[in-house]
Amino acid sequence: MGEQRETELFLELKDTEWPFTGTDHDRLIVRAIVYDDAGRLYFMRAHRDDDFGKATLIETSGGGVEPGETLEAAIRRELREELGAEVEIVRRLGLVSDYYNLIRRHNLNHYFLCRARSFGETHLMPDEIEDFHLSTLRLSYEEAAEEYKRCACTPLGRLIAARELPVLRRAAELLAKNL
């Protein structure tokens, strides 16, 4: 575990899209780069039209950690809900601290690299279906990197790309080395 800790990412990012007026809450979040045995990667597609503006986005699967829940239990739950995936947690990738100034929130995003064991039915929340229109994307590393860049044409897309592209690159390096 000591060697793994040395290779984990730690990024602290600022929101340069909206003015900083302070934060009034922190959100503990888990996210994952999920891959299958064929080397495909799994992401979420969101179509949003809210306070952040109208945008089509790519994002890793994940979400908030519930009170009393471990990070590992939370990522397994989130991946079951959003992707319908049962996974093996291969390793921690790191922590990205970022801000959404528009909603005065500080995010602590804990990233994991997970191998999909199987896929079944998703269990999306009503807001994930009705407000974000979430769907699954299955992409190669190159396709995913291009999709993040393509979706970075909106303020929220730029924040997400800044947070996720370094993690995606790190995951690709580890997968290329067979961990």
C-alpha positions in Angstrom: 0.0 0.0 0.0 2.9 2.4 0.6 4.0 2.1 -3.0 0.5 2.7 -4.2 0.1 5.9 -2.0 3.2 7.3 -3.7 1.7 6.9 -7.1 -1.7 8.4 -6.2 -2.7 11.7 -7.7 -3.5 14.7 -5.6 -4.9 17.7 -7.4 -6.3 20.9 -6.0 -8.2 22.8 -8.6 -9.9 26.2 -8.5 -13.1 27.2 -10.4 -12.1 29.8 -12.9 -15.5 29.9 -14.6 -17.5 31.6 -11.9 -16.5 34.2 -9.2 -15.6 32.8 -5.8 -17.9 34.0 -3.1 -17.0 31.4 -0.5 -18.2 27.9 0.2 -21.0 26.8 2.4 -20.5 23.0 2.1 -18.1 20.2 1.3 -19.2 17.1 -0.6 -17.4 13.8 -0.2 -17.6 12.1 -3.6 -16.4 8.8 -5.1 -15.7 8.3 -8.8 -14.2 5.5 -10.9 -12.4 4.8 -14.1 -14.1 1.5 -14.9 -12.6 -0.9 -17.5 -13.5 -4.3 -18.9 -11.4 -7.2 -20.0 -11.5 -5.9 -23.6 -9.9 -2.6 -22.5 -13.1 -0.5 -23.0 -13.7 2.3 -20.4 -17.2 3.2 -19.1 -18.4 6.8 -18.5 -21.7 8.6 -18.0 -23.2 11.0 -20.6 -25.3 13.8 -19.2 -27.5 16.3 -21.0 -28.1 19.2 -18.6 -30.0 22.5 -18.7 -29.8 24.0 -15.2 -28.0 26.8 -13.2 -24.7 25.7 -14.8 -26.2 26.3 -18.3 -27.1 24.0 -21.2 -24.4 21.3 -21.8 -23.8 17.8 -23.0 -21.1 16.2 -20.8 -19.0 13.1 -20.2 -18.1 12.2 -16.6 -16.9 9.3 -14.6 -19.5 7.3 -12.8 -19.8 8.0 -9.1 -21.5 10.2 -6.6 -21.9 11.3 -3.0 -20.8 9.1 0.0 -23.7 8.5 2.4 -23.2 9.0 6.2 -21.4 6.0 7.7 -20.5 4.5 4.3 -16.9 3.7 3.5 -15.4 5.0 0.2 -15.2 1.4 -1.1 -18.8 0.6 -0.3 -19.9 3.9 -1.8 -18.1 3.3 -5.1 -19.5 -0.2 -5.4 -23.0 1.2 -4.7 -22.6 4.1 -7.2 -21.3 1.8 -10.0 -24.2 -0.7 -9.4 -26.7 2.2 -9.6 -25.3 4.1 -12.6 -23.7 1.4 -14.7 -25.3 -1.7 -13.4 -21.8 -3.0 -12.8 -20.3 -5.3 -10.2 -16.7 -4.4 -9.9 -13.3 -5.4 -8.5 -11.6 -2.3 -6.9 -8.1 -2.6 -8.4 -6.6 0.5 -6.7 -7.1 4.0 -5.5 -6.1 6.6 -8.2 -6.1 9.6 -5.9 -8.0 12.7 -4.7 -9.1 15.7 -6.7 -10.2 18.7 -4.6 -12.2 21.1 -6.7 -14.9 23.8 -6.4 -18.2 24.7 -8.0 -18.3 28.4 -7.1 -21.8 28.8 -8.6 -23.3 26.6 -5.9 -20.7 27.5 -3.2 -19.5 23.9 -3.0 -16.1 22.3 -2.4 -15.8 18.7 -3.8 -13.5 16.0 -2.5 -13.4 13.5 -5.3 -11.9 10.1 -4.4 -11.0 8.2 -7.6 -10.7 4.5 -8.0 -9.7 2.2 -10.8 -12.2 -0.6 -11.1 -12.4 -3.7 -13.3 -16.0 -4.6 -14.3 -16.9 -8.2 -13.5 -20.4 -8.1 -14.8 -23.2 -5.7 -15.9 -26.8 -5.8 -15.0 -29.7 -3.4 -14.6 -29.0 0.2 -13.6 -30.9 1.9 -10.8 -30.8 5.6 -11.6 -32.4 8.2 -9.3 -35.4 10.2 -10.7 -33.3 13.4 -11.1 -30.5 11.4 -12.9 -33.1 10.4 -15.5 -35.3 13.5 -15.7 -32.8 16.3 -15.1 -29.5 14.9 -16.3 -30.7 12.3 -18.8 -27.8 10.0 -17.8 -26.7 7.2 -20.2 -23.7 5.0 -20.4 -20.7 5.5 -22.7 -18.3 2.7 -23.6 -15.1 4.2 -25.1 -11.5 3.6 -25.7 -9.0 5.8 -23.9 -8.4 7.9 -27.0 -12.2 8.3 -27.6 -12.7 9.3 -24.0 -9.9 11.9 -24.0 -11.4 13.4 -27.2 -14.9 13.4 -25.8 -13.7 15.3 -22.7 -12.0 17.9 -24.9 -15.1 18.2 -27.1 -17.4 18.7 -24.1 -15.1 21.4 -22.7 -16.8 24.1 -24.7 -19.1 25.0 -21.7 -18.0 26.3 -18.3 -19.1 23.1 -16.5 -17.5 21.0 -19.2 -14.2 22.8 -18.7 -14.4 22.2 -14.9 -15.1 18.5 -15.4 -12.4 18.1 -18.0 -9.8 19.8 -15.8 -10.7 17.4 -13.0 -11.0 14.2 -14.9 -8.4 14.2 -17.8 -5.4 13.9 -15.4 -7.1 11.0 -13.7 -7.9 9.3 -17.0 -4.3 9.7 -18.1 -3.1 8.2 -14.9 -5.5 5.2 -15.3 -4.3 4.7 -18.9 -0.7 4.7 -17.7 -1.4 2.0 -15.1 -3.5 -0.1 -17.5 -0.7 0.0 -20.1 1.7 -1.3 -17.4 -0.8 -4.0 -16.4 -0.8 -2.2 -13.0 
